[in-house]
Amino acid sequence: MTIEALTTNLHNPEITVEIQENPYEGVTELQLLAPPNVEIAELIKIYNQHQLDIINYLHLDKNDFMFKLSNIASIVKRLNGSFKVEYLGDNDGTLISIILPRNKQIE
């Protein structure tokens, strides 16, 4: 996904990226927090409600935002990971969470 899609029509947006390794669960967690953007809030709602049949809702897509979310989710799933996107509200912004299994080291 492009950062541009998360920050459309925002002036001086800041995106917070946090990456943590969780050795107890054997995963790496990646979180992106983008500023509030009402233009993508409805698209995130549609995406979350219709992930399994998103192809039927792409005619509502703007700037290929839902299409890009679907592509990322597909790639993450192929890597045995999980992908989640949430619009936290007009004061908190958009949270994207990706969890990927860690590779086991070969000794």
Summary of the structure (lengths in Angstrom):
residues: 107
radius of gyration: 14.9
end to end distance: 34.9
largest distance: 50.1
contacts: 273
relative contact order: 0.22
helix: 37%
strand: 30%
